[in-house]
């Protein structure tokens, strides 16, 4: 039926066409399309953004470590290497835990 007050014509009242649901067109958007990103749910978008940030930080840390090793800053490079190693491990465990909790909430 109607969700809010609307004025309908007498003809629509007589043939009861106002009761028929309006069918919306569903466009098939492939996963490769850049527009597919806009149709995702908010938590899914946040997950992809967080993964992108973590990936960018990881790539930046690796490039910084490479620079430090080339310029003989061994101690700083070792600290960065250990921080990157344990940070990726903790982040991976955290992401697996987050995905597991999200799956449990969907059931």
N, CA, C and O atoms as CSV, one atom per row, in Angstrom:
chain,resi,resn,atom,element,x,y,z
A,1,UNK,N,N,0.846,-1.178,0.000
A,1,UNK,CA,C,0.000,0.000,0.000
A,1,UNK,C,C,0.889,1.238,0.000
A,1,UNK,O,O,2.053,1.193,-0.397
A,2,UNK,N,N,0.323,2.315,0.444
A,2,UNK,CA,C,1.057,3.566,0.439
A,2,UNK,C,C,1.760,3.756,1.776
A,2,UNK,O,O,1.206,3.429,2.826
A,3,UNK,N,N,2.956,4.276,1.738
A,3,UNK,CA,C,3.729,4.469,2.964
A,3,UNK,C,C,3.493,5.852,3.557
A,3,UNK,O,O,3.645,6.030,4.765
A,4,UNK,N,N,3.133,6.819,2.754
A,4,UNK,CA,C,2.842,8.153,3.251
A,4,UNK,C,C,1.631,8.677,2.507
A,4,UNK,O,O,1.205,8.094,1.510
A,5,UNK,N,N,1.091,9.745,2.977
A,5,UNK,CA,C,-0.117,10.266,2.346
A,5,UNK,C,C,0.190,10.749,0.939
A,5,UNK,O,O,1.095,11.552,0.712
A,6,UNK,N,N,-0.581,10.240,0.020
A,6,UNK,CA,C,-0.445,10.655,-1.369
A,6,UNK,C,C,-1.832,10.857,-1.954
A,6,UNK,O,O,-2.800,10.238,-1.512
A,7,UNK,N,N,-1.917,11.708,-2.929
A,7,UNK,CA,C,-3.168,11.901,-3.647
A,7,UNK,C,C,-3.141,10.992,-4.861
A,7,UNK,O,O,-2.211,11.030,-5.666
A,8,UNK,N,N,-4.178,10.173,-4.979
A,8,UNK,CA,C,-4.248,9.272,-6.123
A,8,UNK,C,C,-5.460,9.643,-6.952
A,8,UNK,O,O,-6.428,10.214,-6.450
A,9,UNK,N,N,-5.392,9.314,-8.204
A,9,UNK,CA,C,-6.512,9.635,-9.092
A,9,UNK,C,C,-7.643,8.628,-8.892
A,9,UNK,O,O,-7.448,7.537,-8.357
A,10,UNK,N,N,-8.821,9.030,-9.336
A,10,UNK,CA,C,-9.990,8.163,-9.217
A,10,UNK,C,C,-9.807,6.894,-10.037
A,10,UNK,O,O,-10.195,5.809,-9.603
A,11,UNK,N,N,-9.213,7.027,-11.228
A,11,UNK,CA,C,-8.998,5.872,-12.086
A,11,UNK,C,C,-8.028,4.875,-11.429
A,11,UNK,O,O,-8.228,3.664,-11.515
A,12,UNK,N,N,-6.978,5.392,-10.773
A,12,UNK,CA,C,-6.047,4.509,-10.081
A,12,UNK,C,C,-6.731,3.824,-8.902
A,12,UNK,O,O,-6.414,2.684,-8.563
A,13,UNK,N,N,-7.677,4.538,-8.281
A,13,UNK,CA,C,-8.428,3.938,-7.174
A,13,UNK,C,C,-9.341,2.828,-7.676
A,13,UNK,O,O,-9.474,1.787,-7.032
A,14,UNK,N,N,-9.968,3.053,-8.823
A,14,UNK,CA,C,-10.913,2.068,-9.339
A,14,UNK,C,C,-10.211,0.788,-9.812
A,14,UNK,O,O,-10.696,-0.311,-9.547
A,15,UNK,N,N,-9.086,0.917,-10.502
A,15,UNK,CA,C,-8.411,-0.311,-10.971
A,15,UNK,C,C,-7.351,-0.802,-9.973
A,15,UNK,O,O,-6.664,-1.791,-10.226
A,16,UNK,N,N,-7.230,-0.117,-8.863
A,16,UNK,CA,C,-6.329,-0.458,-7.763
A,16,UNK,C,C,-4.872,-0.602,-8.205
A,16,UNK,O,O,-4.134,-1.436,-7.680
A,17,UNK,N,N,-4.476,0.204,-9.159
A,17,UNK,CA,C,-3.096,0.155,-9.618
A,17,UNK,C,C,-2.149,0.808,-8.611
A,17,UNK,O,O,-0.936,0.611,-8.679
A,18,UNK,N,N,-2.706,1.589,-7.673
A,18,UNK,CA,C,-1.853,2.211,-6.669
A,18,UNK,C,C,-1.328,1.197,-5.659
A,18,UNK,O,O,-0.353,1.464,-4.956
A,19,UNK,N,N,-1.975,0.028,-5.585
A,19,UNK,CA,C,-1.527,-1.002,-4.655
A,19,UNK,C,C,-0.345,-1.792,-5.198
A,19,UNK,O,O,0.377,-2.436,-4.438
A,20,UNK,N,N,-0.153,-1.744,-6.478
A,20,UNK,CA,C,0.954,-2.492,-7.074
A,20,UNK,C,C,2.270,-1.814,-6.720
A,20,UNK,O,O,2.405,-0.593,-6.795
A,21,UNK,N,N,3.213,-2.622,-6.340
A,21,UNK,CA,C,4.512,-2.081,-5.968
A,21,UNK,C,C,5.235,-1.587,-7.213
A,21,UNK,O,O,5.175,-2.193,-8.283
A,22,UNK,N,N,5.913,-0.471,-7.032
A,22,UNK,CA,C,6.725,0.040,-8.124
A,22,UNK,C,C,7.984,-0.811,-8.226
A,22,UNK,O,O,8.729,-0.964,-7.258
A,23,UNK,N,N,8.201,-1.346,-9.383
A,23,UNK,CA,C,9.382,-2.179,-9.572
A,23,UNK,C,C,10.550,-1.293,-9.972
A,23,UNK,O,O,10.454,-0.481,-10.893
A,24,UNK,N,N,11.628,-1.464,-9.274
A,24,UNK,CA,C,12.817,-0.695,-9.599
A,24,UNK,C,C,13.734,-1.534,-10.471
A,24,UNK,O,O,13.796,-2.757,-10.350
A,25,UNK,N,N,14.427,-0.861,-11.329
A,25,UNK,CA,C,15.366,-1.560,-12.191
A,25,UNK,C,C,16.615,-1.897,-11.391
A,25,UNK,O,O,17.163,-1.050,-10.685
A,26,UNK,N,N,17.045,-3.110,-11.507
A,26,UNK,CA,C,18.272,-3.545,-10.853
A,26,UNK,C,C,19.332,-3.666,-11.932
A,26,UNK,O,O,19.236,-4.486,-12.845
A,27,UNK,N,N,20.333,-2.831,-11.798
A,27,UNK,CA,C,21.406,-2.849,-12.776
A,27,UNK,C,C,22.482,-3.819,-12.324
A,27,UNK,O,O,22.869,-3.843,-11.155
A,28,UNK,N,N,22.948,-4.603,-13.251
A,28,UNK,CA,C,24.003,-5.547,-12.938
A,28,UNK,C,C,25.335,-4.814,-13.062
A,28,UNK,O,O,25.738,-4.406,-14.151
A,29,UNK,N,N,26.004,-4.658,-11.931
A,29,UNK,CA,C,27.293,-3.982,-11.920
A,29,UNK,C,C,28.343,-5.029,-11.611
A,29,UNK,O,O,28.292,-5.677,-10.566
A,30,UNK,N,N,29.282,-5.193,-12.505
A,30,UNK,CA,C,30.321,-6.192,-12.303
A,30,UNK,C,C,31.262,-5.799,-11.182
A,30,UNK,O,O,31.347,-4.620,-10.836
A,31,UNK,N,N,31.970,-6.759,-10.607
A,31,UNK,CA,C,32.881,-6.450,-9.502
A,31,UNK,C,C,34.095,-5.637,-9.935
A,31,UNK,O,O,34.782,-5.060,-9.093
A,32,UNK,N,N,34.367,-5.584,-11.227
A,32,UNK,CA,C,35.515,-4.835,-11.723
A,32,UNK,C,C,35.160,-3.355,-11.876
A,32,UNK,O,O,36.046,-2.501,-11.889
A,33,UNK,N,N,33.880,-3.058,-11.991
A,33,UNK,CA,C,33.436,-1.695,-12.232
A,33,UNK,C,C,33.781,-0.784,-11.061
A,33,UNK,O,O,33.651,-1.187,-9.905
A,34,UNK,N,N,34.221,0.444,-11.347
A,34,UNK,CA,C,34.495,1.378,-10.243
A,34,UNK,C,C,33.224,1.797,-9.518
A,34,UNK,O,O,33.307,2.281,-8.389
A,35,UNK,N,N,32.054,1.628,-10.123
A,35,UNK,CA,C,30.801,1.993,-9.479
A,35,UNK,C,C,30.346,0.936,-8.473
A,35,UNK,O,O,29.469,1.210,-7.654
A,36,UNK,N,N,30.919,-0.254,-8.518
A,36,UNK,CA,C,30.529,-1.305,-7.578
A,36,UNK,C,C,30.882,-0.920,-6.152
A,36,UNK,O,O,30.248,-1.395,-5.210
A,37,UNK,N,N,31.884,-0.066,-5.977
A,37,UNK,CA,C,32.306,0.363,-4.650
A,37,UNK,C,C,31.213,1.154,-3.937
A,37,UNK,O,O,31.103,1.088,-2.713
A,38,UNK,N,N,30.407,1.898,-4.683
A,38,UNK,CA,C,29.396,2.756,-4.076
A,38,UNK,C,C,28.161,1.996,-3.624
A,38,UNK,O,O,27.341,2.553,-2.894
A,39,UNK,N,N,27.999,0.746,-4.031
A,39,UNK,CA,C,26.814,-0.018,-3.672
A,39,UNK,C,C,27.066,-0.972,-2.516
A,39,UNK,O,O,26.205,-1.789,-2.191
A,40,UNK,N,N,28.235,-0.880,-1.890
A,40,UNK,CA,C,28.550,-1.760,-0.776
A,40,UNK,C,C,27.958,-1.200,0.513
A,40,UNK,O,O,27.663,-0.009,0.613
A,41,UNK,N,N,27.793,-2.066,1.479
A,41,UNK,CA,C,27.320,-1.613,2.774
A,41,UNK,C,C,28.449,-0.869,3.487
A,41,UNK,O,O,29.622,-1.044,3.161
A,42,UNK,N,N,28.088,-0.052,4.446
A,42,UNK,CA,C,29.052,0.797,5.132
A,42,UNK,C,C,30.147,0.006,5.859
A,42,UNK,O,O,31.317,0.365,5.732
A,43,UNK,N,N,29.823,-1.059,6.619
A,43,UNK,CA,C,30.914,-1.798,7.272
A,43,UNK,C,C,31.884,-2.431,6.278
A,43,UNK,O,O,33.077,-2.546,6.557
A,44,UNK,N,N,31.375,-2.836,5.128
A,44,UNK,CA,C,32.252,-3.430,4.127
A,44,UNK,C,C,33.191,-2.379,3.542
A,44,UNK,O,O,34.367,-2.655,3.305
A,45,UNK,N,N,32.673,-1.181,3.310
A,45,UNK,CA,C,33.523,-0.099,2.812
A,45,UNK,C,C,34.591,0.242,3.842
A,45,UNK,O,O,35.751,0.454,3.489
A,46,UNK,N,N,34.203,0.296,5.124
A,46,UNK,CA,C,35.176,0.603,6.172
A,46,UNK,C,C,36.257,-0.468,6.245
A,46,UNK,O,O,37.424,-0.157,6.483
A,47,UNK,N,N,35.880,-1.715,6.043
A,47,UNK,CA,C,36.866,-2.795,6.063
A,47,UNK,C,C,37.860,-2.634,4.918
A,47,UNK,O,O,39.065,-2.780,5.121
A,48,UNK,N,N,37.369,-2.336,3.719
A,48,UNK,CA,C,38.271,-2.148,2.579
A,48,UNK,C,C,39.172,-0.936,2.767
A,48,UNK,O,O,40.349,-0.975,2.406
A,49,UNK,N,N,38.630,0.138,3.327
A,49,UNK,CA,C,39.459,1.328,3.573
A,49,UNK,C,C,40.535,1.010,4.600
A,49,UNK,O,O,41.687,1.410,4.432
A,50,UNK,N,N,40.173,0.293,5.663
A,50,UNK,CA,C,41.165,-0.075,6.685
A,50,UNK,C,C,42.247,-0.976,6.104
A,50,UNK,O,O,43.427,-0.808,6.412
A,51,UNK,N,N,41.853,-1.930,5.268
A,51,UNK,CA,C,42.859,-2.797,4.639
A,51,UNK,C,C,43.766,-2.008,3.701
A,51,UNK,O,O,44.961,-2.291,3.609
A,52,UNK,N,N,43.210,-1.028,3.012
A,52,UNK,CA,C,44.022,-0.177,2.140
A,52,UNK,C,C,45.027,0.647,2.923
A,52,UNK,O,O,46.173,0.806,2.501
A,53,UNK,N,N,44.594,1.174,4.075
A,53,UNK,CA,C,45.502,1.963,4.909
A,53,UNK,C,C,46.617,1.085,5.463
A,53,UNK,O,O,47.785,1.475,5.449
A,54,UNK,N,N,46.261,-0.093,5.949
A,54,UNK,CA,C,47.272,-1.009,6.485
A,54,UNK,C,C,48.248,-1.428,5.385
A,54,UNK,O,O,49.454,-1.504,5.619
A,55,UNK,N,N,47.730,-1.698,4.197
A,55,UNK,CA,C,48.608,-2.058,3.082
A,55,UNK,C,C,49.540,-0.929,2.697
A,55,UNK,O,O,50.720,-1.157,2.427
A,56,UNK,N,N,49.021,0.289,2.669
A,56,UNK,CA,C,49.865,1.445,2.348
A,56,UNK,C,C,50.947,1.672,3.384
A,56,UNK,O,O,52.090,1.971,3.038
A,57,UNK,N,N,50.593,1.531,4.658
A,57,UNK,CA,C,51.602,1.676,5.715
A,57,UNK,C,C,52.661,0.577,5.633
A,57,UNK,O,O,53.840,0.833,5.875
A,58,UNK,N,N,52.252,-0.626,5.298
A,58,UNK,CA,C,53.204,-1.728,5.178
A,58,UNK,C,C,54.179,-1.485,4.030
A,58,UNK,O,O,55.383,-1.700,4.173
A,59,UNK,N,N,53.660,-1.042,2.904
A,59,UNK,CA,C,54.532,-0.758,1.755
A,59,UNK,C,C,55.485,0.381,2.087
A,59,UNK,O,O,56.667,0.322,1.748
A,60,UNK,N,N,54.977,1.422,2.749
A,60,UNK,CA,C,55.839,2.535,3.155
A,60,UNK,C,C,56.918,2.105,4.137
A,60,UNK,O,O,58.058,2.559,4.039
A,61,UNK,N,N,56.576,1.239,5.078
A,61,UNK,CA,C,57.557,0.759,6.047
A,61,UNK,C,C,58.635,-0.083,5.372
A,61,UNK,O,O,59.809,0.005,5.733
A,62,UNK,N,N,58.248,-0.887,4.409
A,62,UNK,CA,C,59.236,-1.704,3.688
A,62,UNK,C,C,60.177,-0.820,2.886
A,62,UNK,O,O,61.382,-1.069,2.852
A,63,UNK,N,N,59.637,0.216,2.238
A,63,UNK,CA,C,60.506,1.125,1.482
A,63,UNK,C,C,61.446,1.899,2.408
A,63,UNK,O,O,62.607,2.128,2.068
A,64,UNK,N,N,60.937,2.305,3.589
A,64,UNK,CA,C,61.793,2.987,4.558
A,64,UNK,C,C,62.883,2.054,5.069
A,64,UNK,O,O,64.027,2.475,5.236
A,65,UNK,N,N,62.548,0.806,5.316
A,65,UNK,CA,C,63.538,-0.169,5.775
A,65,UNK,C,C,64.614,-0.385,4.703
A,65,UNK,O,O,65.800,-0.476,5.018
A,66,UNK,N,N,64.198,-0.462,3.463
A,66,UNK,CA,C,65.149,-0.624,2.357
A,66,UNK,C,C,66.112,0.568,2.294
A,66,UNK,O,O,67.310,0.396,2.070
A,67,UNK,N,N,65.575,1.772,2.494
A,67,UNK,CA,C,66.404,2.981,2.491
A,67,UNK,C,C,67.394,2.964,3.653
A,67,UNK,O,O,68.563,3.312,3.485
A,68,UNK,N,N,66.915,2.553,4.845
A,68,UNK,CA,C,67.789,2.531,6.017
A,68,UNK,C,C,68.914,1.518,5.866
A,68,UNK,O,O,70.039,1.778,6.294
A,69,UNK,N,N,68.630,0.374,5.270
A,69,UNK,CA,C,69.675,-0.642,5.070
A,69,UNK,C,C,70.707,-0.143,4.066
A,69,UNK,O,O,71.904,-0.355,4.265
A,70,UNK,N,N,70.279,0.506,3.006
A,70,UNK,CA,C,71.226,1.010,1.995
A,70,UNK,C,C,72.160,2.072,2.564
A,70,UNK,O,O,73.318,2.168,2.156
A,71,UNK,N,N,71.656,2.873,3.512
A,71,UNK,CA,C,72.462,3.955,4.070
A,71,UNK,C,C,73.094,3.583,5.414
A,71,UNK,O,O,73.507,4.466,6.166
A,72,UNK,N,N,73.172,2.305,5.718
A,72,UNK,CA,C,73.876,1.761,6.884
A,72,UNK,C,C,73.326,2.247,8.223
A,72,UNK,O,O,74.085,2.470,9.166
A,73,UNK,N,N,72.025,2.408,8.301
A,73,UNK,CA,C,71.376,2.660,9.595
A,73,UNK,C,C,70.810,1.316,10.072
A,73,UNK,O,O,69.601,1.084,10.050
A,74,UNK,N,N,71.715,0.454,10.496
A,74,UNK,CA,C,71.343,-0.933,10.769
A,74,UNK,C,C,70.439,-1.050,11.995
A,74,UNK,O,O,69.462,-1.799,11.973
A,75,UNK,N,N,70.757,-0.309,13.075
A,75,UNK,CA,C,69.956,-0.423,14.288
A,75,UNK,C,C,68.517,0.054,14.043
A,75,UNK,O,O,67.561,-0.600,14.460
A,76,UNK,N,N,68.376,1.187,13.371
A,76,UNK,CA,C,67.030,1.699,13.076
A,76,UNK,C,C,66.287,0.752,12.143
A,76,UNK,O,O,65.083,0.539,12.281
A,77,UNK,N,N,67.028,0.187,11.190
A,77,UNK,CA,C,66.409,-0.760,10.268
A,77,UNK,C,C,65.952,-2.024,10.994
A,77,UNK,O,O,64.904,-2.585,10.677
A,78,UNK,N,N,66.748,-2.468,11.971
A,78,UNK,CA,C,66.389,-3.654,12.739
A,78,UNK,C,C,65.139,-3.379,13.587
A,78,UNK,O,O,64.253,-4.229,13.668
A,79,UNK,N,N,65.060,-2.218,14.210
A,79,UNK,CA,C,63.874,-1.852,14.986
A,79,UNK,C,C,62.634,-1.799,14.096
A,79,UNK,O,O,61.571,-2.302,14.459
A,80,UNK,N,N,62.790,-1.186,12.934
A,80,UNK,CA,C,61.664,-1.090,12.002
A,80,UNK,C,C,61.253,-2.470,11.502
A,80,UNK,O,O,60.064,-2.751,11.356
A,81,UNK,N,N,62.228,-3.324,11.241
A,81,UNK,CA,C,61.937,-4.672,10.756
A,81,UNK,C,C,61.174,-5.476,11.805
A,81,UNK,O,O,60.198,-6.154,11.483
A,82,UNK,N,N,61.619,-5.401,13.053
A,82,UNK,CA,C,60.925,-6.128,14.118
A,82,UNK,C,C,59.527,-5.557,14.355
A,82,UNK,O,O,58.573,-6.311,14.548
A,83,UNK,N,N,59.406,-4.243,14.340
A,83,UNK,CA,C,58.091,-3.627,14.515
A,83,UNK,C,C,57.134,-4.000,13.393
A,83,UNK,O,O,55.948,-4.240,13.621
A,84,UNK,N,N,57.668,-4.044,12.183
A,84,UNK,CA,C,56.841,-4.420,11.035
A,84,UNK,C,C,56.417,-5.887,11.127
A,84,UNK,O,O,55.272,-6.230,10.832
A,85,UNK,N,N,57.338,-6.736,11.534
A,85,UNK,CA,C,57.045,-8.171,11.641
A,85,UNK,C,C,55.942,-8.431,12.671
A,85,UNK,O,O,54.948,-9.097,12.383
A,86,UNK,N,N,56.140,-7.894,13.869
A,86,UNK,CA,C,55.146,-8.133,14.913
A,86,UNK,C,C,53.853,-7.361,14.666
A,86,UNK,O,O,52.774,-7.833,15.025
A,87,UNK,N,N,53.950,-6.194,14.065
A,87,UNK,CA,C,52.749,-5.426,13.745
A,87,UNK,C,C,51.867,-6.121,12.721
A,87,UNK,O,O,50.642,-6.124,12.845
A,88,UNK,N,N,52.492,-6.708,11.710
A,88,UNK,CA,C,51.717,-7.439,10.702
A,88,UNK,C,C,51.099,-8.690,11.309
A,88,UNK,O,O,49.970,-9.053,10.979
A,89,UNK,N,N,51.837,-9.348,12.194
A,89,UNK,CA,C,51.275,-10.542,12.859
A,89,UNK,C,C,50.078,-10.171,13.724
A,89,UNK,O,O,49.035,-10.821,13.650
A,90,UNK,N,N,50.217,-9.135,14.542
A,90,UNK,CA,C,49.114,-8.724,15.412
A,90,UNK,C,C,47.942,-8.212,14.582
A,90,UNK,O,O,46.785,-8.511,14.876
A,91,UNK,N,N,48.249,-7.440,13.547
A,91,UNK,CA,C,47.183,-6.941,12.673
A,91,UNK,C,C,46.450,-8.060,11.958
A,91,UNK,O,O,45.228,-8.009,11.816
A,92,UNK,N,N,47.182,-9.071,11.506
A,92,UNK,CA,C,46.552,-10.214,10.844
A,92,UNK,C,C,45.657,-10.999,11.774
A,92,UNK,O,O,44.557,-11.405,11.400
A,93,UNK,N,N,46.136,-11.212,12.996
A,93,UNK,CA,C,45.308,-11.916,13.978
A,93,UNK,C,C,44.073,-11.097,14.316
A,93,UNK,O,O,42.974,-11.635,14.449
A,94,UNK,N,N,44.264,-9.790,14.454
A,94,UNK,CA,C,43.118,-8.915,14.727
A,94,UNK,C,C,42.101,-8.923,13.601
A,94,UNK,O,O,40.896,-8.931,13.850
A,95,UNK,N,N,42.584,-8.921,12.349
A,95,UNK,CA,C,41.651,-8.940,11.215
A,95,UNK,C,C,40.912,-10.264,11.132
A,95,UNK,O,O,39.718,-10.291,10.834
A,96,UNK,N,N,41.611,-11.361,11.394
A,96,UNK,CA,C,40.942,-12.666,11.386
A,96,UNK,C,C,39.880,-12.717,12.481
A,96,UNK,O,O,38.784,-13.235,12.268
A,97,UNK,N,N,40.211,-12.175,13.658
A,97,UNK,CA,C,39.229,-12.115,14.740
A,97,UNK,C,C,38.038,-11.246,14.386
A,97,UNK,O,O,36.897,-11.594,14.687
A,98,UNK,N,N,38.304,-10.102,13.739
A,98,UNK,CA,C,37.230,-9.206,13.317
A,98,UNK,C,C,36.322,-9.891,12.300
A,98,UNK,O,O,35.098,-9.811,12.401
A,99,UNK,N,N,36.924,-10.566,11.318
A,99,UNK,CA,C,36.128,-11.264,10.303
A,99,UNK,C,C,35.315,-12.391,10.930
A,99,UNK,O,O,34.172,-12.623,10.536
A,100,UNK,N,N,35.896,-13.096,11.907
A,100,UNK,CA,C,35.181,-14.168,12.588
A,100,UNK,C,C,33.981,-13.624,13.358
A,100,UNK,O,O,32.900,-14.212,13.321
A,101,UNK,N,N,34.166,-12.513,14.050
A,101,UNK,CA,C,33.053,-11.903,14.789
A,101,UNK,C,C,31.966,-11.423,13.836
A,101,UNK,O,O,30.779,-11.590,14.116
A,102,UNK,N,N,32.362,-10.826,12.709
A,102,UNK,CA,C,31.362,-10.369,11.732
A,102,UNK,C,C,30.566,-11.549,11.172
A,102,UNK,O,O,29.359,-11.438,10.959
A,103,UNK,N,N,31.235,-12.672,10.935
A,103,UNK,CA,C,30.546,-13.861,10.431
A,103,UNK,C,C,29.568,-14.377,11.476
A,103,UNK,O,O,28.446,-14.762,11.146
A,104,UNK,N,N,29.992,-14.386,12.738
A,104,UNK,CA,C,29.090,-14.846,13.800
A,104,UNK,C,C,27.879,-13.931,13.940
A,104,UNK,O,O,26.777,-14.405,14.213
A,105,UNK,N,N,28.068,-12.639,13.758
A,105,UNK,CA,C,26.937,-11.702,13.868
A,105,UNK,C,C,25.949,-11.854,12.713
A,105,UNK,O,O,24.767,-11.542,12.857
A,106,UNK,N,N,26.434,-12.334,11.573
A,106,UNK,CA,C,25.541,-12.518,10.430
A,106,UNK,C,C,24.668,-13.756,10.576
A,106,UNK,O,O,23.621,-13.840,9.933
A,107,UNK,N,N,25.066,-14.716,11.398
A,107,UNK,CA,C,24.289,-15.952,11.539
A,107,UNK,C,C,23.014,-15.747,12.299
A,107,UNK,O,O,22.255,-16.696,12.498
